[in-house]
């Protein structure tokens, strides 16, 4: 099993359009189009799991840089998640925003993005 990162997708891309792109290269186990948690809109990237690593390598070589909907795709083997996740923010949780508690500050407090 090989997990493939598919980046620079058009926001209108669907799981079925991505599946159709990869099917000529071999058996696809799963397509996971990443969407925004709040809006449900595509975030412009996906992951494709292919059962045969050799077929996955052929798909990567053939499709990396190929244009889909006017955008050059960025396709490579997905890196495994780092320990603890956290999106590269140092693992210190969310938070303080740099204001003293109860400090007013003149306006609504900005919400941290969820990635």
N, CA, C and O atoms as CSV, one atom per row, in Angstrom:
chain,resi,resn,atom,element,x,y,z
A,1,UNK,N,N,0.851,-1.184,0.000
A,1,UNK,CA,C,0.000,0.000,0.000
A,1,UNK,C,C,0.890,1.238,0.000
A,1,UNK,O,O,1.852,1.327,0.763
A,2,UNK,N,N,0.553,2.195,-0.870
A,2,UNK,CA,C,1.312,3.443,-0.922
A,2,UNK,C,C,0.336,4.607,-0.904
A,2,UNK,O,O,-0.666,4.606,-1.618
A,3,UNK,N,N,0.645,5.610,-0.072
A,3,UNK,CA,C,-0.187,6.799,0.065
A,3,UNK,C,C,0.438,7.919,-0.768
A,3,UNK,O,O,1.624,8.214,-0.626
A,4,UNK,N,N,-0.359,8.539,-1.632
A,4,UNK,CA,C,0.122,9.561,-2.564
A,4,UNK,C,C,-0.531,10.896,-2.237
A,4,UNK,O,O,-1.747,10.983,-2.071
A,5,UNK,N,N,0.297,11.939,-2.146
A,5,UNK,CA,C,-0.189,13.301,-1.946
A,5,UNK,C,C,-0.480,13.909,-3.310
A,5,UNK,O,O,0.338,13.811,-4.224
A,6,UNK,N,N,-1.645,14.539,-3.452
A,6,UNK,CA,C,-2.033,15.216,-4.689
A,6,UNK,C,C,-2.322,16.664,-4.331
A,6,UNK,O,O,-3.329,16.959,-3.688
A,7,UNK,N,N,-1.444,17.566,-4.744
A,7,UNK,CA,C,-1.574,18.969,-4.388
A,7,UNK,C,C,-1.841,19.862,-5.578
A,7,UNK,O,O,-1.721,19.437,-6.726
A,8,UNK,N,N,-2.204,21.100,-5.302
A,8,UNK,CA,C,-2.517,22.138,-6.273
A,8,UNK,C,C,-3.764,21.796,-7.089
A,8,UNK,O,O,-3.857,22.117,-8.273
A,9,UNK,N,N,-4.721,21.138,-6.428
A,9,UNK,CA,C,-5.979,20.802,-7.085
A,9,UNK,C,C,-6.873,22.029,-7.202
A,9,UNK,O,O,-6.839,22.916,-6.350
A,10,UNK,N,N,-7.661,22.071,-8.249
A,10,UNK,CA,C,-8.699,23.082,-8.367
A,10,UNK,C,C,-9.703,22.845,-7.240
A,10,UNK,O,O,-9.956,21.697,-6.874
A,11,UNK,N,N,-10.272,23.900,-6.692
A,11,UNK,CA,C,-11.200,23.767,-5.569
A,11,UNK,C,C,-12.490,23.051,-5.968
A,11,UNK,O,O,-13.241,22.605,-5.100
A,12,UNK,N,N,-12.755,22.936,-7.273
A,12,UNK,CA,C,-13.949,22.237,-7.744
A,12,UNK,C,C,-13.701,20.740,-7.958
A,12,UNK,O,O,-14.622,20.014,-8.332
A,13,UNK,N,N,-12.479,20.275,-7.727
A,13,UNK,CA,C,-12.159,18.852,-7.923
A,13,UNK,C,C,-12.992,17.992,-6.974
A,13,UNK,O,O,-13.310,18.404,-5.858
A,14,UNK,N,N,-13.340,16.790,-7.437
A,14,UNK,CA,C,-14.118,15.859,-6.627
A,14,UNK,C,C,-13.337,14.565,-6.451
A,14,UNK,O,O,-12.368,14.314,-7.167
A,15,UNK,N,N,-13.769,13.737,-5.484
A,15,UNK,CA,C,-13.116,12.450,-5.295
A,15,UNK,C,C,-13.207,11.608,-6.561
A,15,UNK,O,O,-12.256,10.905,-6.902
A,16,UNK,N,N,-14.334,11.669,-7.260
A,16,UNK,CA,C,-14.470,10.859,-8.475
A,16,UNK,C,C,-13.558,11.359,-9.602
A,16,UNK,O,O,-13.053,10.548,-10.378
A,17,UNK,N,N,-13.336,12.675,-9.708
A,17,UNK,CA,C,-12.433,13.176,-10.751
A,17,UNK,C,C,-10.991,12.776,-10.453
A,17,UNK,O,O,-10.222,12.492,-11.373
A,18,UNK,N,N,-10.621,12.752,-9.175
A,18,UNK,CA,C,-9.271,12.338,-8.792
A,18,UNK,C,C,-9.111,10.835,-9.032
A,18,UNK,O,O,-8.082,10.384,-9.535
A,19,UNK,N,N,-10.131,10.074,-8.671
A,19,UNK,CA,C,-10.101,8.621,-8.902
A,19,UNK,C,C,-9.927,8.332,-10.388
A,19,UNK,O,O,-9.139,7.464,-10.766
A,20,UNK,N,N,-10.661,9.057,-11.232
A,20,UNK,CA,C,-10.559,8.876,-12.677
A,20,UNK,C,C,-9.175,9.184,-13.210
A,20,UNK,O,O,-8.741,8.582,-14.192
A,21,UNK,N,N,-8.484,10.104,-12.583
A,21,UNK,CA,C,-7.128,10.460,-12.984
A,21,UNK,C,C,-6.148,9.320,-12.697
A,21,UNK,O,O,-5.234,9.072,-13.484
A,22,UNK,N,N,-6.338,8.630,-11.572
A,22,UNK,CA,C,-5.404,7.589,-11.139
A,22,UNK,C,C,-5.761,6.177,-11.618
A,22,UNK,O,O,-4.879,5.323,-11.700
A,23,UNK,N,N,-7.032,5.915,-11.934
A,23,UNK,CA,C,-7.460,4.562,-12.293
A,23,UNK,C,C,-6.684,3.918,-13.435
A,23,UNK,O,O,-6.449,2.711,-13.388
A,24,UNK,N,N,-6.273,4.668,-14.461
A,24,UNK,CA,C,-5.513,4.003,-15.541
A,24,UNK,C,C,-4.185,3.394,-15.071
A,24,UNK,O,O,-3.598,2.582,-15.786
A,25,UNK,N,N,-3.713,3.768,-13.898
A,25,UNK,CA,C,-2.401,3.305,-13.422
A,25,UNK,C,C,-2.484,2.121,-12.470
A,25,UNK,O,O,-1.457,1.524,-12.149
A,26,UNK,N,N,-3.690,1.763,-12.006
A,26,UNK,CA,C,-3.805,0.616,-11.119
A,26,UNK,C,C,-4.970,0.714,-10.156
A,26,UNK,O,O,-5.811,1.609,-10.245
A,27,UNK,N,N,-4.993,-0.237,-9.229
A,27,UNK,CA,C,-6.085,-0.352,-8.269
A,27,UNK,C,C,-5.971,0.721,-7.187
A,27,UNK,O,O,-4.916,0.898,-6.577
A,28,UNK,N,N,-7.068,1.426,-6.965
A,28,UNK,CA,C,-7.111,2.484,-5.956
A,28,UNK,C,C,-7.888,1.977,-4.752
A,28,UNK,O,O,-9.037,1.551,-4.872
A,29,UNK,N,N,-7.258,2.028,-3.608
A,29,UNK,CA,C,-7.906,1.607,-2.371
A,29,UNK,C,C,-8.842,2.697,-1.846
A,29,UNK,O,O,-9.968,2.418,-1.434
A,30,UNK,N,N,-8.353,3.958,-1.868
A,30,UNK,CA,C,-9.137,5.036,-1.258
A,30,UNK,C,C,-8.687,6.382,-1.800
A,30,UNK,O,O,-7.509,6.582,-2.096
A,31,UNK,N,N,-9.643,7.312,-1.930
A,31,UNK,CA,C,-9.360,8.706,-2.273
A,31,UNK,C,C,-9.903,9.545,-1.136
A,31,UNK,O,O,-11.062,9.398,-0.749
A,32,UNK,N,N,-9.066,10.433,-0.595
A,32,UNK,CA,C,-9.484,11.298,0.511
A,32,UNK,C,C,-9.234,12.753,0.121
A,32,UNK,O,O,-8.114,13.253,0.227
A,33,UNK,N,N,-10.306,13.431,-0.338
A,33,UNK,CA,C,-10.218,14.847,-0.687
A,33,UNK,C,C,-10.354,15.646,0.597
A,33,UNK,O,O,-11.346,15.499,1.311
A,34,UNK,N,N,-9.386,16.482,0.901
A,34,UNK,CA,C,-9.376,17.236,2.151
A,34,UNK,C,C,-10.244,18.480,1.996
A,34,UNK,O,O,-10.080,19.261,1.059
A,35,UNK,N,N,-11.174,18.644,2.938
A,35,UNK,CA,C,-12.087,19.786,2.892
A,35,UNK,C,C,-11.966,20.616,4.162
A,35,UNK,O,O,-11.528,20.127,5.203
A,36,UNK,N,N,-12.357,21.860,4.058
A,36,UNK,CA,C,-12.360,22.760,5.201
A,36,UNK,C,C,-13.438,22.315,6.189
A,36,UNK,O,O,-14.568,22.033,5.792
A,37,UNK,N,N,-13.095,22.253,7.446
A,37,UNK,CA,C,-14.012,21.784,8.485
A,37,UNK,C,C,-15.250,22.665,8.609
A,37,UNK,O,O,-16.348,22.164,8.850
A,38,UNK,N,N,-15.079,23.966,8.447
A,38,UNK,CA,C,-16.192,24.894,8.655
A,38,UNK,C,C,-17.060,25.077,7.410
A,38,UNK,O,O,-18.286,25.122,7.511
A,39,UNK,N,N,-16.427,25.182,6.229
A,39,UNK,CA,C,-17.192,25.486,5.014
A,39,UNK,C,C,-17.513,24.256,4.181
A,39,UNK,O,O,-18.445,24.284,3.378
A,40,UNK,N,N,-16.761,23.179,4.355
A,40,UNK,CA,C,-16.953,21.985,3.543
A,40,UNK,C,C,-16.326,22.103,2.165
A,40,UNK,O,O,-16.420,21.171,1.366
A,41,UNK,N,N,-15.694,23.222,1.873
A,41,UNK,CA,C,-15.060,23.453,0.571
A,41,UNK,C,C,-13.696,22.761,0.514
A,41,UNK,O,O,-12.995,22.654,1.520
A,42,UNK,N,N,-13.339,22.297,-0.678
A,42,UNK,CA,C,-12.043,21.637,-0.863
A,42,UNK,C,C,-10.907,22.578,-0.462
A,42,UNK,O,O,-10.980,23.787,-0.680
A,43,UNK,N,N,-9.854,22.001,0.129
A,43,UNK,CA,C,-8.676,22.804,0.497
A,43,UNK,C,C,-7.594,22.736,-0.571
A,43,UNK,O,O,-6.519,23.312,-0.403
A,44,UNK,N,N,-7.868,22.035,-1.669
A,44,UNK,CA,C,-6.932,22.035,-2.794
A,44,UNK,C,C,-5.924,20.900,-2.771
A,44,UNK,O,O,-4.959,20.918,-3.534
A,45,UNK,N,N,-6.131,19.910,-1.906
A,45,UNK,CA,C,-5.250,18.747,-1.944
A,45,UNK,C,C,-6.000,17.503,-1.493
A,45,UNK,O,O,-7.060,17.577,-0.873
A,46,UNK,N,N,-5.404,16.342,-1.829
A,46,UNK,CA,C,-6.047,15.059,-1.526
A,46,UNK,C,C,-4.968,14.004,-1.319
A,46,UNK,O,O,-3.788,14.230,-1.586
A,47,UNK,N,N,-5.405,12.853,-0.837
A,47,UNK,CA,C,-4.532,11.694,-0.709
A,47,UNK,C,C,-5.174,10.524,-1.434
A,47,UNK,O,O,-6.380,10.299,-1.329
A,48,UNK,N,N,-4.358,9.783,-2.168
A,48,UNK,CA,C,-4.822,8.606,-2.892
A,48,UNK,C,C,-4.005,7.415,-2.400
A,48,UNK,O,O,-2.774,7.455,-2.412
A,49,UNK,N,N,-4.687,6.359,-1.970
A,49,UNK,CA,C,-4.004,5.140,-1.543
A,49,UNK,C,C,-4.126,4.100,-2.643
A,49,UNK,O,O,-5.227,3.744,-3.062
A,50,UNK,N,N,-2.969,3.616,-3.108
A,50,UNK,CA,C,-2.947,2.576,-4.138
A,50,UNK,C,C,-2.367,1.305,-3.523
A,50,UNK,O,O,-1.425,1.358,-2.732
A,51,UNK,N,N,-2.947,0.153,-3.899
A,51,UNK,CA,C,-2.556,-1.107,-3.272
A,51,UNK,C,C,-1.184,-1.592,-3.721
A,51,UNK,O,O,-0.458,-2.185,-2.924
A,52,UNK,N,N,-0.812,-1.359,-4.972
A,52,UNK,CA,C,0.470,-1.849,-5.498
A,52,UNK,C,C,1.477,-0.694,-5.549
A,52,UNK,O,O,1.270,0.277,-6.276
A,53,UNK,N,N,2.567,-0.799,-4.776
A,53,UNK,CA,C,3.555,0.295,-4.761
A,53,UNK,C,C,4.169,0.600,-6.127
A,53,UNK,O,O,4.469,1.758,-6.419
A,54,UNK,N,N,4.360,-0.413,-6.963
A,54,UNK,CA,C,4.939,-0.177,-8.296
A,54,UNK,C,C,3.970,0.624,-9.166
A,54,UNK,O,O,4.384,1.522,-9.900
A,55,UNK,N,N,2.677,0.295,-9.079
A,55,UNK,CA,C,1.670,1.056,-9.824
A,55,UNK,C,C,1.603,2.491,-9.309
A,55,UNK,O,O,1.452,3.430,-10.091
A,56,UNK,N,N,1.715,2.656,-8.006
A,56,UNK,CA,C,1.699,3.997,-7.408
A,56,UNK,C,C,2.884,4.816,-7.908
A,56,UNK,O,O,2.730,5.996,-8.226
A,57,UNK,N,N,4.063,4.203,-7.981
A,57,UNK,CA,C,5.248,4.910,-8.479
A,57,UNK,C,C,5.061,5.336,-9.939
A,57,UNK,O,O,5.466,6.433,-10.326
A,58,UNK,N,N,4.449,4.467,-10.744
A,58,UNK,CA,C,4.185,4.819,-12.151
A,58,UNK,C,C,3.195,5.990,-12.229
A,58,UNK,O,O,3.363,6.894,-13.048
A,59,UNK,N,N,2.173,5.970,-11.381
A,59,UNK,CA,C,1.193,7.061,-11.375
A,59,UNK,C,C,1.857,8.381,-10.978
A,59,UNK,O,O,1.600,9.417,-11.592
A,60,UNK,N,N,2.702,8.341,-9.959
A,60,UNK,CA,C,3.399,9.552,-9.512
A,60,UNK,C,C,4.246,10.116,-10.646
A,60,UNK,O,O,4.200,11.313,-10.929
A,61,UNK,N,N,5.033,9.232,-11.304
A,61,UNK,CA,C,5.916,9.674,-12.383
A,61,UNK,C,C,5.122,10.255,-13.555
A,61,UNK,O,O,5.535,11.244,-14.160
A,62,UNK,N,N,3.985,9.638,-13.872
A,62,UNK,CA,C,3.208,10.085,-15.028
A,62,UNK,C,C,2.390,11.342,-14.755
A,62,UNK,O,O,2.194,12.160,-15.654
A,63,UNK,N,N,1.912,11.504,-13.521
A,63,UNK,CA,C,0.958,12.580,-13.241
A,63,UNK,C,C,1.559,13.825,-12.607
A,63,UNK,O,O,0.930,14.883,-12.639
A,64,UNK,N,N,2.761,13.737,-12.029
A,64,UNK,CA,C,3.359,14.912,-11.399
A,64,UNK,C,C,3.623,15.987,-12.457
A,64,UNK,O,O,4.337,15.741,-13.430
A,65,UNK,N,N,3.054,17.162,-12.270
A,65,UNK,CA,C,3.215,18.265,-13.217
A,65,UNK,C,C,2.137,18.307,-14.290
A,65,UNK,O,O,2.035,19.289,-15.025
A,66,UNK,N,N,1.329,17.250,-14.390
A,66,UNK,CA,C,0.252,17.217,-15.390
A,66,UNK,C,C,-0.789,18.269,-15.046
A,66,UNK,O,O,-1.075,18.512,-13.873
A,67,UNK,N,N,-1.360,18.897,-16.082
A,67,UNK,CA,C,-2.386,19.909,-15.849
A,67,UNK,C,C,-3.751,19.275,-15.710
A,67,UNK,O,O,-4.129,18.407,-16.498
A,68,UNK,N,N,-4.489,19.712,-14.702
A,68,UNK,CA,C,-5.879,19.315,-14.503
A,68,UNK,C,C,-6.649,20.584,-14.182
A,68,UNK,O,O,-6.332,21.272,-13.211
A,69,UNK,N,N,-7.633,20.896,-14.966
A,69,UNK,CA,C,-8.438,22.111,-14.789
A,69,UNK,C,C,-7.564,23.364,-14.764
A,69,UNK,O,O,-7.814,24.289,-13.991
A,70,UNK,N,N,-6.533,23.386,-15.619
A,70,UNK,CA,C,-5.679,24.558,-15.738
A,70,UNK,C,C,-4.627,24.714,-14.656
A,70,UNK,O,O,-3.966,25.750,-14.578
A,71,UNK,N,N,-4.460,23.686,-13.811
A,71,UNK,CA,C,-3.473,23.770,-12.729
A,71,UNK,C,C,-2.494,22.608,-12.831
A,71,UNK,O,O,-2.900,21.466,-13.044
A,72,UNK,N,N,-1.205,22.899,-12.678
A,72,UNK,CA,C,-0.178,21.850,-12.715
A,72,UNK,C,C,-0.187,21.131,-11.368
A,72,UNK,O,O,0.062,21.742,-10.329
A,73,UNK,N,N,-0.474,19.835,-11.392
A,73,UNK,CA,C,-0.578,19.058,-10.160
A,73,UNK,C,C,0.783,18.799,-9.530
A,73,UNK,O,O,1.784,18.634,-10.226
A,74,UNK,N,N,0.802,18.767,-8.216
A,74,UNK,CA,C,1.995,18.420,-7.445
A,74,UNK,C,C,1.711,17.051,-6.824
A,74,UNK,O,O,0.929,16.946,-5.879
A,75,UNK,N,N,2.342,16.014,-7.349
A,75,UNK,CA,C,2.044,14.655,-6.910
A,75,UNK,C,C,3.331,13.970,-6.463
A,75,UNK,O,O,4.306,13.903,-7.211
A,76,UNK,N,N,3.318,13.460,-5.222
A,76,UNK,CA,C,4.460,12.711,-4.715
A,76,UNK,C,C,4.011,11.782,-3.596
A,76,UNK,O,O,2.865,11.834,-3.150
A,77,UNK,N,N,4.929,10.935,-3.151
A,77,UNK,CA,C,4.586,10.030,-2.063
A,77,UNK,C,C,4.352,10.841,-0.799
A,77,UNK,O,O,5.150,11.709,-0.446
A,78,UNK,N,N,3.237,10.545,-0.119
A,78,UNK,CA,C,2.896,11.288,1.089
A,78,UNK,C,C,3.883,10.961,2.201
A,78,UNK,O,O,4.280,9.809,2.377
A,79,UNK,N,N,4.271,11.981,2.941
A,79,UNK,CA,C,5.126,11.765,4.116
A,79,UNK,C,C,4.237,11.307,5.260
A,79,UNK,O,O,3.104,11.770,5.385
A,80,UNK,N,N,4.730,10.413,6.087
A,80,UNK,CA,C,3.912,9.979,7.231
A,80,UNK,C,C,3.703,11.134,8.202
A,80,UNK,O,O,4.533,12.038,8.306
A,81,UNK,N,N,2.568,11.086,8.915
A,81,UNK,CA,C,2.293,12.113,9.919
A,81,UNK,C,C,3.374,12.090,10.978
A,81,UNK,O,O,3.840,11.024,11.379
A,82,UNK,N,N,3.772,13.268,11.429
A,82,UNK,CA,C,4.763,13.328,12.495
A,82,UNK,C,C,4.100,12.953,13.814
A,82,UNK,O,O,2.880,13.048,13.947
A,83,UNK,N,N,4.887,12.534,14.772
A,83,UNK,CA,C,4.366,12.145,16.083
A,83,UNK,C,C,3.597,13.297,16.697
A,83,UNK,O,O,4.100,14.418,16.759
A,84,UNK,N,N,2.397,13.036,17.146
A,84,UNK,CA,C,1.627,14.039,17.868
A,84,UNK,C,C,0.848,14.996,16.995
A,84,UNK,O,O,0.071,15.790,17.526
A,85,UNK,N,N,1.017,14.964,15.671
A,85,UNK,CA,C,0.247,15.863,14.797
A,85,UNK,C,C,0.571,17.308,15.106
A,85,UNK,O,O,1.743,17.673,15.204
A,86,UNK,N,N,-0.437,18.128,15.261
A,86,UNK,CA,C,-0.223,19.508,15.690
A,86,UNK,C,C,0.108,20.487,14.599
A,86,UNK,O,O,0.184,21.684,14.877
A,87,UNK,N,N,0.312,20.050,13.360
A,87,UNK,CA,C,0.505,20.980,12.258
A,87,UNK,C,C,1.737,21.851,12.348
A,87,UNK,O,O,1.717,22.966,11.827
A,88,UNK,N,N,2.803,21.406,12.977
A,88,UNK,CA,C,4.051,22.141,12.975
A,88,UNK,C,C,4.057,23.376,13.841
A,88,UNK,O,O,4.812,24.306,13.555
A,89,UNK,N,N,3.266,23.433,14.871
A,89,UNK,CA,C,3.243,24.613,15.731
A,89,UNK,C,C,3.976,24.364,17.046
A,89,UNK,O,O,3.749,25.080,18.021
A,90,UNK,N,N,4.832,23.381,17.086
A,90,UNK,CA,C,5.655,23.177,18.266
A,90,UNK,C,C,4.986,22.386,19.369
A,90,UNK,O,O,5.607,22.141,20.403
A,91,UNK,N,N,3.768,21.986,19.190
A,91,UNK,CA,C,3.090,21.148,20.164
A,91,UNK,C,C,2.724,21.840,21.467
A,91,UNK,O,O,2.592,21.173,22.493
A,92,UNK,N,N,2.556,23.157,21.456
A,92,UNK,CA,C,2.251,23.881,22.689
A,92,UNK,C,C,0.784,24.266,22.799
A,92,UNK,O,O,0.432,25.155,23.574
A,93,UNK,N,N,-0.063,23.612,22.039
A,93,UNK,CA,C,-1.491,23.885,22.161
A,93,UNK,C,C,-1.881,25.215,21.556
A,93,UNK,O,O,-1.053,25.906,20.963
A,94,UNK,N,N,-3.123,25.567,21.705
A,94,UNK,CA,C,-3.615,26.789,21.116
A,94,UNK,C,C,-3.519,27.902,22.098
A,94,UNK,O,O,-2.962,27.729,23.181
A,95,UNK,N,N,-4.024,28.993,21.767
A,95,UNK,CA,C,-4.014,29.794,22.803
A,95,UNK,C,C,-4.036,31.178,23.105
A,95,UNK,O,O,-4.903,31.896,22.608
A,96,UNK,N,N,-3.146,31.637,23.893
A,96,UNK,CA,C,-3.253,32.889,24.591
A,96,UNK,C,C,-3.493,34.090,23.728
A,96,UNK,O,O,-4.228,34.986,24.144
A,97,UNK,N,N,-2.928,34.165,22.571
A,97,UNK,CA,C,-3.128,35.313,21.716
A,97,UNK,C,C,-2.357,36.539,22.157
A,97,UNK,O,O,-2.465,37.578,21.506
A,98,UNK,N,N,-1.589,36.474,23.225
A,98,UNK,CA,C,-0.735,37.580,23.645
A,98,UNK,C,C,-1.449,38.686,24.393
A,98,UNK,O,O,-0.842,39.726,24.647
A,99,UNK,N,N,-2.705,38.513,24.756
A,99,UNK,CA,C,-3.413,39.557,25.501
A,99,UNK,C,C,-3.584,39.131,26.948
A,99,UNK,O,O,-3.762,37.947,27.234
A,100,UNK,N,N,-3.531,40.077,27.846
A,100,UNK,CA,C,-3.800,39.715,29.240
A,100,UNK,C,C,-5.261,39.303,29.389
A,100,UNK,O,O,-6.134,39.805,28.682
A,101,UNK,N,N,-5.511,38.396,30.303
A,101,UNK,CA,C,-6.882,37.908,30.431
A,101,UNK,C,C,-7.788,39.036,30.909
A,101,UNK,O,O,-7.434,39.823,31.787
A,102,UNK,N,N,-8.967,39.084,30.302
A,102,UNK,CA,C,-9.941,40.110,30.650
A,102,UNK,C,C,-9.526,41.497,30.204
A,102,UNK,O,O,-10.066,42.486,30.697
A,103,UNK,N,N,-8.592,41.593,29.294
A,103,UNK,CA,C,-8.039,42.880,28.927
A,103,UNK,C,C,-8.821,43.682,27.929
A,103,UNK,O,O,-8.333,44.729,27.504
A,104,UNK,N,N,-9.991,43.272,27.526
A,104,UNK,CA,C,-10.758,44.085,26.584
A,104,UNK,C,C,-10.118,44.116,25.222
A,104,UNK,O,O,-10.463,43.294,24.373
A,105,UNK,N,N,-9.221,45.007,24.980
A,105,UNK,CA,C,-8.472,45.060,23.741
A,105,UNK,C,C,-9.195,45.717,22.577
A,105,UNK,O,O,-8.607,45.855,21.504
A,106,UNK,N,N,-10.434,46.124,22.744
A,106,UNK,CA,C,-11.082,46.905,21.702
A,106,UNK,C,C,-11.573,46.108,20.517
A,106,UNK,O,O,-11.278,46.492,19.385
A,107,UNK,N,N,-12.287,45.047,20.696
A,107,UNK,CA,C,-12.867,44.337,19.555
A,107,UNK,C,C,-12.942,42.859,19.825
A,107,UNK,O,O,-12.412,42.362,20.819
A,108,UNK,N,N,-13.612,42.158,18.922
A,108,UNK,CA,C,-13.743,40.711,19.131
A,108,UNK,C,C,-12.403,40.010,18.984
A,108,UNK,O,O,-11.556,40.420,18.190
A,109,UNK,N,N,-12.226,38.970,19.744
A,109,UNK,CA,C,-10.994,38.208,19.709
A,109,UNK,C,C,-10.982,37.311,18.479
A,109,UNK,O,O,-11.973,36.647,18.178
A,110,UNK,N,N,-9.869,37.295,17.778
A,110,UNK,CA,C,-9.740,36.483,16.571
A,110,UNK,C,C,-9.676,35.021,16.924
A,110,UNK,O,O,-8.995,34.632,17.872
A,111,UNK,N,N,-10.382,34.208,16.166
A,111,UNK,CA,C,-10.364,32.766,16.393
A,111,UNK,C,C,-9.195,32.133,15.674
A,111,UNK,O,O,-8.893,32.493,14.536
A,112,UNK,N,N,-8.536,31.194,16.328
A,112,UNK,CA,C,-7.431,30.468,15.715
A,112,UNK,C,C,-7.957,29.574,14.591
A,112,UNK,O,O,-8.995,28.935,14.761
A,113,UNK,N,N,-7.265,29.513,13.444
A,113,UNK,CA,C,-7.705,28.595,12.382
A,113,UNK,C,C,-7.513,27.144,12.821
A,113,UNK,O,O,-6.616,26.836,13.606
A,114,UNK,N,N,-8.353,26.270,12.312
A,114,UNK,CA,C,-8.246,24.850,12.665
A,114,UNK,C,C,-7.617,24.094,11.516
A,114,UNK,O,O,-8.305,23.780,10.545
A,115,UNK,N,N,-6.356,23.797,11.592
A,115,UNK,CA,C,-5.731,22.893,10.649
A,115,UNK,C,C,-5.016,21.879,11.351
A,115,UNK,O,O,-4.411,21.007,10.728
